[in-house]
Amino acid sequence: MAAKFTFQCSSDDRRRPLPHKILFGLGVNESANHVVLKFIAWLLFFRERLMVETDVGNDNIPFVPDLCQLGYDMRPTLWVECGDCSVGKLHKLAVKCPEAELWVVKRSRADAEQLMRTMAREELRRDRYGILALDPEMVDELIGLLRERNTVHWFRGDFDPPQFQLEFNGLWFDTSFEVMRF
């Protein structure tokens, strides 16, 4: 599998003026599933200054987020983890990034529910985390379409109601997702 994936982007959504191109690298122990989850999360959470896998520049936060937005004070205001993420890491993020919105993007409702059960068992702080559960069939189809060079056109999407429409490498997707809170 390729080590880098390029996405040529365009958008009909004025609230999401996507850059013309973005590059996602395949990190150590990462799969195509992780790249697709990161890319979908990037589209859904897109905003100015959203960064992919960046050093947050804080010695007290020893983690690299999948997606992050830093405020003008250089503290995380948004932190997004995609796919597998330990509950211990989520607990530490709640403590070390008290002002940040914390989100986890999972490939399915079953994966999201399993994470929430583990979070409850480990007694993580309540009302602190958002979890997005995607459609696993859509994720599998995107993984099958993923190439080193990809084209994406974003038509629309939002959290209320939780749905989006896009064209990925010539194939149309109109799907919904679930937003859960913990």
C-alpha positions as CSV (number, residue, x, y, z in Angstrom):
1,M,0.0,0.0,0.0
2,A,1.1,3.6,-0.7
3,A,2.8,5.6,2.0
4,K,1.1,8.8,0.9
5,F,-2.4,9.6,-0.4
6,T,-3.2,12.8,-2.2
7,F,-6.8,14.2,-2.3
8,Q,-7.7,16.7,-5.0
9,C,-10.6,18.5,-3.4
10,S,-13.5,20.8,-4.5
11,S,-16.6,21.9,-2.7
12,D,-20.1,23.2,-3.4
13,D,-20.5,24.2,0.3
14,R,-19.5,27.8,1.0
15,R,-19.0,27.0,4.6
16,R,-16.3,24.4,3.6
17,P,-13.9,26.1,1.2
18,L,-11.7,23.1,1.0
19,P,-8.1,23.5,-0.2
20,H,-7.3,22.3,-3.7
21,K,-5.2,19.5,-2.4
22,I,-4.4,17.7,0.8
23,L,-1.9,15.0,1.6
24,F,-2.3,12.2,4.1
25,G,0.6,10.0,5.1
26,L,0.3,6.4,6.1
27,G,2.0,6.2,9.5
28,V,3.6,3.3,11.2
29,N,0.9,0.7,12.1
30,E,-1.7,2.6,10.2
31,S,-4.1,1.0,7.7
32,A,-6.2,2.3,4.8
33,N,-9.1,2.2,7.3
34,H,-7.4,4.8,9.4
35,V,-6.6,7.0,6.4
36,V,-10.3,6.9,5.3
37,L,-11.5,7.7,8.8
38,K,-9.1,10.6,9.0
39,F,-10.1,12.0,5.7
40,I,-13.9,11.8,6.4
41,A,-13.2,13.4,9.8
42,W,-11.2,16.2,8.1
43,L,-14.2,16.8,5.7
44,L,-16.7,16.8,8.5
45,F,-14.7,19.0,11.0
46,F,-13.2,21.2,8.3
47,R,-12.5,24.7,9.5
48,E,-9.7,27.3,9.1
49,R,-6.5,26.2,10.8
50,L,-7.5,22.5,11.1
51,M,-4.3,20.5,11.0
52,V,-3.5,16.9,10.4
53,E,-1.2,15.0,12.7
54,T,0.6,18.0,14.1
55,D,2.8,18.5,17.1
56,V,0.7,20.7,19.4
57,G,3.9,22.2,20.8
58,N,3.1,21.5,24.5
59,D,5.4,19.2,26.5
60,N,2.5,18.4,28.8
61,I,0.6,16.8,25.9
62,P,2.7,13.9,24.7
63,F,0.3,12.9,21.9
64,V,-0.1,13.7,18.3
65,P,-3.8,14.2,17.2
66,D,-5.2,12.8,14.0
67,L,-6.8,16.3,13.6
68,C,-6.4,19.4,15.7
69,Q,-7.2,23.0,15.7
70,L,-5.1,25.3,17.9
71,G,-6.5,28.5,19.3
72,Y,-4.6,31.8,19.1
73,D,-3.1,31.0,22.5
74,M,-1.7,27.8,20.8
75,R,-3.8,25.5,23.0
76,P,-6.0,22.8,21.4
77,T,-9.6,23.9,20.8
78,L,-10.5,20.8,18.8
79,W,-8.9,17.3,19.1
80,V,-10.1,14.5,16.9
81,E,-9.0,10.8,17.2
82,C,-9.9,8.3,14.4
83,G,-10.3,4.6,14.7
84,D,-8.5,2.9,17.6
85,C,-7.8,5.1,20.5
86,S,-7.0,4.0,24.1
87,V,-9.4,5.0,26.9
88,G,-6.3,6.0,28.9
89,K,-5.3,8.5,26.1
90,L,-8.9,9.9,26.1
91,H,-8.8,10.4,29.9
92,K,-5.4,12.2,29.7
93,L,-6.7,14.4,26.9
94,A,-9.7,15.5,29.0
95,V,-7.3,16.5,31.7
96,K,-4.5,18.1,29.6
97,C,-6.8,19.8,27.1
98,P,-9.7,21.1,29.3
99,E,-10.9,23.7,26.7
100,A,-10.8,21.5,23.7
101,E,-13.7,19.7,22.0
102,L,-12.8,16.0,22.1
103,W,-14.1,13.8,19.3
104,V,-13.5,10.2,18.3
105,V,-14.5,8.9,14.9
106,K,-15.3,5.2,14.6
107,R,-16.1,3.2,11.5
108,S,-19.4,1.8,12.9
109,R,-22.1,2.1,15.6
110,A,-20.8,-1.2,17.1
111,D,-17.3,0.2,17.5
112,A,-18.6,3.4,19.0
113,E,-20.8,1.5,21.5
114,Q,-17.9,-0.7,22.5
115,L,-15.8,2.4,23.1
116,M,-18.6,4.0,25.2
117,R,-18.9,0.8,27.3
118,T,-15.2,0.8,28.0
119,M,-15.2,4.5,28.8
120,A,-18.1,3.9,31.3
121,R,-16.2,1.0,32.9
122,E,-13.1,3.1,33.3
123,E,-15.2,6.0,34.7
124,L,-14.1,8.7,32.2
125,R,-15.5,12.1,32.7
126,R,-19.1,12.5,31.4
127,D,-20.3,15.1,29.0
128,R,-16.8,15.6,27.7
129,Y,-16.6,13.5,24.5
130,G,-18.3,13.4,21.1
131,I,-18.2,10.1,19.1
132,L,-19.1,9.8,15.5
133,A,-20.2,6.4,14.2
134,L,-20.0,6.1,10.4
135,D,-21.7,3.6,8.1
136,P,-19.3,0.6,8.0
137,E,-20.4,-0.3,4.4
138,M,-19.6,3.2,3.2
139,V,-16.2,3.1,4.9
140,D,-15.4,-0.3,3.3
141,E,-16.4,1.1,-0.1
142,L,-14.2,4.1,0.3
143,I,-11.3,1.9,1.3
144,G,-11.8,-0.1,-1.9
145,L,-11.7,3.1,-3.9
146,L,-8.7,4.6,-2.2
147,R,-5.7,5.2,-4.5
148,E,-2.5,7.2,-4.2
149,R,-4.2,10.0,-6.1
150,N,-7.9,10.7,-5.3
151,T,-10.5,13.2,-6.3
152,V,-13.2,14.4,-4.0
153,H,-16.1,16.7,-4.5
154,W,-18.0,17.8,-1.3
155,F,-21.6,18.6,-2.0
156,R,-22.9,19.1,1.5
157,G,-22.9,17.8,5.0
158,D,-23.6,18.8,8.6
159,F,-24.1,17.5,12.1
160,D,-27.8,18.5,12.2
161,P,-29.0,16.3,10.7
162,P,-25.9,14.1,10.7
163,Q,-25.4,13.4,7.0
164,F,-23.2,14.2,4.1
165,Q,-22.9,13.9,0.3
166,L,-19.7,13.6,-1.7
167,E,-18.3,12.2,-4.8
168,F,-15.1,10.1,-4.2
169,N,-13.1,8.9,-7.2
170,G,-16.2,9.2,-9.4
171,L,-18.6,7.4,-7.1
172,W,-21.5,9.2,-5.4
173,F,-22.0,8.8,-1.6
174,D,-25.1,10.1,0.2
175,T,-24.9,8.8,3.8
176,S,-25.7,9.5,7.4
177,F,-23.8,9.0,10.5
178,E,-24.5,9.0,14.2
179,V,-23.4,11.6,16.8
180,M,-23.1,10.2,20.3
181,R,-22.1,12.0,23.5
182,F,-20.3,10.6,26.5
